[in-house]
Amino acid sequence: MTSFRRLSSCIILGGCLAVAGAICGVARGDAARVEKAGADASLPAIDLSAYKAIVAGNRGGALMVTFWATWCEPCRDEFPMIVDLAKKYGPQGLTVVGINLDDDSSVASARQFLTQAHATFANYRLKQGIDVNAFYQGVNPGWQGTMPQTVFYARDGHVARYLIGAHPPAAFEDAVRLILVK
């Protein structure tokens, strides 16, 4: 192998390992990494396998995943409440993750929204070009893409509850308390 090929292979492998490490760091519930990911609003793109890695890596902890978009008015309306829940229940073991479903042309708007909302939890965006329906079904077989959607994972990794569409704050509080206890 030529030294150019070796160098190219090392650079590519290093990049892949860095991406995998970042996903696994958040998946493990690394609080400092999660907070930084939310604070800088970098919005890395994920697909279903990366989503499943985040969920699997959080096994043992309570996980709330919210799916949102800047064009979704109910999503924008409930987001401040989700930010408050993350702050209120984070010290008790709740990890919150956001998945943005805007298309790539709206990434700047999504980043601006996260900054204005003072989101301190990790946020990702759906990778463009994937089978969106397969993603929805992989996340929740009962989900057809209606937003907002929030999925609550118990400490053993199973879906304890999900909320599709707009719901009052009490529904979120009940679901969070449920996954913190289990």
N, C-alpha and C positions, 0 to 999 in steps of 0.2 A: 504494500500500500504506500503510495507516495505521501510525503509529509503534508502536502496540501489536502489530500483526502482525509488523512488522519485529523488534521486541524479542523476541517469542515465537519467531520463526524463528531468530534469532541464538542464543537460549538452547538451543533444540532442537539446532541444528547444532553448537553448542559442546559439548553433552553427547555427541553422537554422535562428534565428533572426539576427545574425551577418551577414550572407550571404545576407539575404534579405535587411538588412540595407545598406550594401555596394552597392548592385545593385541599390537600390532606391536613395542613395546618389549621384551616378553618373547620374542616370536618371533625378534627379532634376536639373542637370547642376551645381552641387556644384563644382565650379572652382578649389578650392584647392584639393578636392578629385580627380577630373579628372586629374589634373596635377601630383599628386602623383602616381596615377595608371599608367600613362604613363611613369613616370620617373623610377619607380622601376621595370617595365616590368614584373609584376607578372602574367599576362595573365590568369585571371580567366576564366574558361570554362562557356559558355552560350549556351542556346538552344533558340528556337523561342520565348517562353514566356518571357524569360529574355531580349531578343532583343527588343521585343515589349514594355517591361517595360521601357527600356532606351529611346526609341522613345517617348512614352507617357509622360515620366517624363520630357522630354525636350520641351514639348508643350509650346509655348510662346517664344521660342528661335529658332535661325537658327541652323540646325544640318546637318553636313556632315559625312556620314559613309562610310568608305573605306574598302573593302574586299580585302585581300592580302594574299600571301604566299611567303615563302622564295624561293621556287622552280620556282616561276613565274617571269621571267625576266622583263616583262613590269611593274609588281607590284614594283619590286625593283627599276626600273628606275624612276618611278613617285613618289616614297615615299618621297624623299627630297623636291619635290615641295609641297607635302601635308603638310609636316612639316613646310615649309615656309608659306603656306596659313594659317595654324593654328596660327602661330605667328603674321602674318600680320593682320588677320581679327578677332582674338580672342578678342581684345579690343573693337571691334564693335559688339560683341555678337555672334560670330560663335563658336559653339562647334564642335570639331572633335573627332570622335571615330573610332578606327580601329578594324577590326575583322579578326583575323588570321585563315586561313583555312588549315594550315599544320596539319598533323596527330600528335598524342601525342609523337611519337618518335623524332619529330623535334622541340619540345618546346624549348630546349636549344639553337638551332640555331635561332629560332624566337626571343628569349630574347636577344641574342647577336646582332642580326640585329637591334632591337629597340634601344639598347644602342648605337650602332655605328651611327644610324640615328639621335640620339638626340631627339627622339620623346617625347614630353612633354604632349601628350594627352592620354586619356585612350585607352588601347588596350585589347582585349579579344581574346579568341580562341574558335572555334566551339567545343562544347561538342561532344566527340566521342560516337558512338553508336546510334546517333539519325538518323531519316530519313532525309538525306541531301536534297533530292529533295523537301520534304515538307518544309524544312527550306528555300530553294531558292524561292519557290513559295510564301511562307509567307512574305518574304522580298520584292519580286518584281515578280509578275506573269509572266513577260516577261523574267525572268532570268533563264538560264539553267545551271549556274555554271561557265560560261566563266569569266575569270579574266584578269585584274582587273575589279572590278565593284565599282562604287561610287554612293551613293544615297544621294540626297540633299532634306532635309525636310524643308518646309516653317514653319513659326512661328505657323501656325494653325495645324501643324502635318501632312499635306498631302505631298505626294511625288511631289515635284515641278519639278524635273529633275533627270535623272540618266544617267550615262555614263558607258557603257560596253566596255571593251577592252581599248587599248591605245588611248589617246586623247592629243592634245596639251594643254599647260598651259592656253591658252586663253579660252578654253572651260570650264575649272575649274573656272577661274576668273569670267566668265559670269554667271555660275551657282551659285557661292557664292554671287555675287552681287544681283542676283535674289532673293535668299532666305533671304538676309539681308533686302531687301526692303519690301518684302511681310509681 
